[in-house]
Amino acid sequence: MTVPALTAETRWRCTLCGNLTRFDVTRTARVTEFLHFDLAGESEVEETEVLSETIESVRCRWCNAVDQVELVARPGAEGAEAPAEQG
């Protein structure tokens, strides 16, 4: 199953329970990192360039559903629906 990619205007939503905030994401990434070692041999990553990334699966942390994710508009994103007025 293809997992939808996030954008600046979208976010994930679990189609079973409605969760918008907690997901376990399994991904494969190919990166180039610049490592800086101090004199004691401890390293720190100072720069990371993502060459490619594939999201393999997304699991909802609330209901444990696997691959039940859809893309929805982020609040305030262009084209996002305004919340219904309460009255």
Secondary structure, 3 states (H helix, E strand, C coil): CCCCCCCCCEEEEECCCCCCCCEEEEEEEEEEEEEEECCCCCEEEEEEEEEEEEEEEEEECCCCCECCEEEEECCCCCCCCCCCCCC
